[in-house]
Amino acid sequence: MTCASLGVDAGELDLPVPLDRAAYRTAIDLLTARGLVSNGRLTAYGRQVEALPVERPLGELLVHADTPLIPIVAVIANIDSLHRMTRDERDLHGLVVNGSDHLTAYNLYAHAVNQFGTIGSVYGLPRHVFDEGLDEWALERGILVKAIEDAAMGMASVYRSLELPLPKQLPVVSKDLKRQFMDLVARVCPFDLVIDEQTIDGQEARVARASMAGSWGAVAGTLRYFADRFGRPRAAIEGTTLPYELIRRHAVLGPPVVSVTGPRKRLQLTAERRLEYFGFALDTEVSALPDPVPNELLGPARDALTDALLAGGTSHPNQRTVRDAARDLGELYRRSGGALDHIAPHAVRQLVRTQLDHVTGWRSFLATPVNLDAESLVERGVRRRLNALPSKVRVRGDAVPIGYDVEGGAAIARLQLREGQARRLQESDLPDVGRPIWFTVVRGQQPAVRAQSLPELRIKLRELPRESRGAKSHRGKAKPPRRARRRR
């Protein structure tokens, strides 16, 4: 955010320490998605958040918080975590807010202020100061006095930034305040988010052992990473539990995705919309589109019909002809090495799509003739020359399948080999097919090995673990059936 406030792209700077460009771009994308940055500069909302003396997530909460919630957010913005605020042996009876580390930590500070605090002055600035009773209370409760003092200093800084008077007393969390705070967190959700013990990228993250949050619903808070006793990386989260009904209330429906679905005799156009909550897909709503299709969905519907027609997934009268022609044109394009631009996959798709420009629904789609003729698009001589390219070649006496493709705009041929064939392969064994040869080594249920040259293929084969190499399925001679054994 500092770079955005200055209008500087850190990726263009010559820094003494190398910049993690991937992490930097990820951070910029996150800030842009949250409306804090636009075109590399802070937005008005971003300037409001950046001006506050707290971390970005809590700054967002402060900007959105109503007046009753400002003390709560100001306090939790200056407490690292409930776990680090307390000792292992602690007594939080009467101060715990079930389901929320944030509110429990706030309650501890509020109790300290209400019982032992007053408004004082430090270096001429107002802040909460505490009498000697705080030390005894903190010792009995297992609370760190330094965490209370740090929160007092940080809270005073927040109130000065907001130009608000520091409150003498703080409200203890009630049911209404808890409901308001949870609604604020669910609405803004600036924290890390875990739903059903899964992060947004699918990693496992459990609720921290000392956390007040529950594992049901979503948990919004801070992810912490550590290694277990076996050295495996783990993640745990501390924060506030948000019930499913609350996150569904603030979830939004994504844009409709039109597709052709249904059994073969009852195909129809459907619109699929995902119910999303800050990157998590909570549910999917699928509904049949009316016939005729609404105007705003005509374009996506025609695109979906085009894709389904080329894939052979419709009951259109010309379905088989179009599918076979598209398959033949695709093979001719690959064999040509990309030289026949007019039959490239995107060009063929556009030929079909143009013929559906007047389709308004499923019935009009079935009534619209669609023509795709490979013979009229590719001259007979060119077709004959390309089809004459071999589908198999001889390598060390074996017939090996060979395919043709276009990679990066260049023509290639791809040999499909067994592992034993690949290990014995020499440069002199390769056929001359007029284009670079790439390799695919099929290894049964193991992942295939792919290489763009013979030296690269040899390196990859040498790097295979021994147990995954193509060993014989029977290491020793199999015993004959029991009934067939001879007595000795």
Secondary structure in CASP SS format (residue, H / E / C, confidence):
PFRMAT SS
TARGET T0000
AUTHOR 0000-0000-0000
METHOD secondary structure of the structure
MODEL  1
M C 1.00
T H 1.00
C H 1.00
A H 1.00
S H 1.00
L H 1.00
G C 1.00
V C 1.00
D C 1.00
A H 1.00
G H 1.00
E H 1.00
L C 1.00
D C 1.00
L C 1.00
P C 1.00
V C 1.00
P C 1.00
L C 1.00
D C 1.00
R H 1.00
A H 1.00
A H 1.00
Y H 1.00
R H 1.00
T H 1.00
A H 1.00
I H 1.00
D H 1.00
L H 1.00
L H 1.00
T H 1.00
A H 1.00
R C 1.00
G C 1.00
L C 1.00
V E 1.00
S E 1.00
N C 1.00
G C 1.00
R E 1.00
L E 1.00
T C 1.00
A H 1.00
Y H 1.00
G H 1.00
R H 1.00
Q H 1.00
V H 1.00
E H 1.00
A C 1.00
L C 1.00
P C 1.00
V C 1.00
E C 1.00
R H 1.00
P H 1.00
L H 1.00
G H 1.00
E H 1.00
L H 1.00
L H 1.00
V H 1.00
H H 1.00
A C 1.00
D C 1.00
T H 1.00
P H 1.00
L H 1.00
I H 1.00
P H 1.00
I H 1.00
V H 1.00
A H 1.00
V H 1.00
I H 1.00
A C 1.00
N C 1.00
I C 1.00
D C 1.00
S C 1.00
L H 1.00
H H 1.00
R H 1.00
M H 1.00
T E 1.00
R C 1.00
D C 1.00
E C 1.00
R C 1.00
D C 1.00
L C 1.00
H C 1.00
G C 1.00
L C 1.00
V C 1.00
V C 1.00
N C 1.00
G C 1.00
S E 1.00
D H 1.00
H H 1.00
L H 1.00
T H 1.00
A H 1.00
Y H 1.00
N H 1.00
L H 1.00
Y H 1.00
A H 1.00
H H 1.00
A H 1.00
V H 1.00
N H 1.00
Q H 1.00
F H 1.00
G E 1.00
T E 1.00
I E 1.00
G E 1.00
S E 1.00
V E 1.00
Y C 1.00
G C 1.00
L E 1.00
P E 1.00
R E 1.00
H E 1.00
V E 1.00
F E 1.00
D C 1.00
E C 1.00
G H 1.00
L H 1.00
D H 1.00
E H 1.00
W H 1.00
A H 1.00
L H 1.00
E H 1.00
R H 1.00
G C 1.00
I E 1.00
L C 1.00
V H 1.00
K H 1.00
A H 1.00
I H 1.00
E H 1.00
D H 1.00
A H 1.00
A H 1.00
M H 1.00
G H 1.00
M H 1.00
A H 1.00
S H 1.00
V H 1.00
Y H 1.00
R H 1.00
S H 1.00
L H 1.00
E C 1.00
L C 1.00
P C 1.00
L C 1.00
P C 1.00
K C 1.00
Q C 1.00
L C 1.00
P C 1.00
V C 1.00
V C 1.00
S C 1.00
K H 1.00
D H 1.00
L H 1.00
K H 1.00
R H 1.00
Q H 1.00
F H 1.00
M H 1.00
D H 1.00
L H 1.00
V H 1.00
A H 1.00
R H 1.00
V H 1.00
C C 1.00
P C 1.00
F C 1.00
D E 1.00
L E 1.00
V E 1.00
I E 1.00
D C 1.00
E C 1.00
Q E 1.00
T C 1.00
I C 1.00
D C 1.00
G C 1.00
Q C 1.00
E E 1.00
A C 1.00
R E 1.00
V E 1.00
A C 1.00
R C 1.00
A C 1.00
S C 1.00
M C 1.00
A C 1.00
G C 1.00
S C 1.00
W C 1.00
G C 1.00
A E 1.00
V E 1.00
A E 1.00
G E 1.00
T E 1.00
L E 1.00
R E 1.00
Y E 1.00
F E 1.00
A E 1.00
D C 1.00
R C 1.00
F C 1.00
G C 1.00
R C 1.00
P E 1.00
R E 1.00
A E 1.00
A E 1.00
I E 1.00
E E 1.00
G E 1.00
T E 1.00
T E 1.00
L E 1.00
P C 1.00
Y H 1.00
E H 1.00
L H 1.00
I H 1.00
R H 1.00
R H 1.00
H H 1.00
A C 1.00
V E 1.00
L E 1.00
G C 1.00
P C 1.00
P C 1.00
V E 1.00
V E 1.00
S E 1.00
V E 1.00
T E 1.00
G C 1.00
P C 1.00
R H 1.00
K H 1.00
R H 1.00
L C 1.00
Q E 1.00
L E 1.00
T E 1.00
A E 1.00
E E 1.00
R E 1.00
R E 1.00
L E 1.00
E E 1.00
Y E 1.00
F C 1.00
G C 1.00
F E 1.00
A E 1.00
L E 1.00
D E 1.00
T E 1.00
E E 1.00
V E 1.00
S E 1.00
A E 1.00
L C 1.00
P C 1.00
D C 1.00
P C 1.00
V C 1.00
P C 1.00
N H 1.00
E H 1.00
L H 1.00
L H 1.00
G H 1.00
P H 1.00
A H 1.00
R H 1.00
D H 1.00
A H 1.00
L H 1.00
T H 1.00
D H 1.00
A H 1.00
L H 1.00
L H 1.00
A H 1.00
G C 1.00
G C 1.00
T C 1.00
S C 1.00
H C 1.00
P C 1.00
N C 1.00
Q H 1.00
R H 1.00
T H 1.00
V H 1.00
R H 1.00
D H 1.00
A H 1.00
A H 1.00
R H 1.00
D H 1.00
L H 1.00
G H 1.00
E H 1.00
L H 1.00
Y H 1.00
R H 1.00
R H 1.00
S C 1.00
G C 1.00
G C 1.00
A C 1.00
L C 1.00
D H 1.00
H H 1.00
I H 1.00
A C 1.00
P H 1.00
H H 1.00
A H 1.00
V H 1.00
R H 1.00
Q H 1.00
L H 1.00
V H 1.00
R H 1.00
T H 1.00
Q C 1.00
L C 1.00
D C 1.00
H C 1.00
V C 1.00
T C 1.00
G C 1.00
W H 1.00
R H 1.00
S H 1.00
F H 1.00
L H 1.00
A H 1.00
T C 1.00
P C 1.00
V C 1.00
N C 1.00
L C 1.00
D C 1.00
A H 1.00
E H 1.00
S H 1.00
L H 1.00
V C 1.00
E C 1.00
R H 1.00
G H 1.00
V H 1.00
R H 1.00
R H 1.00
R H 1.00
L H 1.00
N H 1.00
A C 1.00
L C 1.00
P C 1.00
S C 1.00
K E 1.00
V E 1.00
R E 1.00
V E 1.00
R C 1.00
G C 1.00
D E 1.00
A E 1.00
V E 1.00
P E 1.00
I E 1.00
G E 1.00
Y E 1.00
D E 1.00
V E 1.00
E E 1.00
G C 1.00
G C 1.00
A E 1.00
A E 1.00
I E 1.00
A E 1.00
R E 1.00
L E 1.00
Q E 1.00
L E 1.00
R E 1.00
E H 1.00
G H 1.00
Q H 1.00
A H 1.00
R H 1.00
R H 1.00
L C 1.00
Q C 1.00
E H 1.00
S H 1.00
D H 1.00
L C 1.00
P C 1.00
D C 1.00
V C 1.00
G C 1.00
R C 1.00
P C 1.00
I E 1.00
W E 1.00
F E 1.00
T E 1.00
V E 1.00
V E 1.00
R E 1.00
G C 1.00
Q C 1.00
Q E 1.00
P E 1.00
A E 1.00
V E 1.00
R E 1.00
A E 1.00
Q C 1.00
S C 1.00
L H 1.00
P H 1.00
E H 1.00
L H 1.00
R H 1.00
I H 1.00
K H 1.00
L H 1.00
R H 1.00
E C 1.00
L C 1.00
P C 1.00
R H 1.00
E H 1.00
S H 1.00
R C 1.00
G C 1.00
A C 1.00
K C 1.00
S C 1.00
H C 1.00
R C 1.00
G C 1.00
K C 1.00
A C 1.00
K C 1.00
P C 1.00
P C 1.00
R H 1.00
R H 1.00
A H 1.00
R C 1.00
R C 1.00
R C 1.00
R C 1.00
END
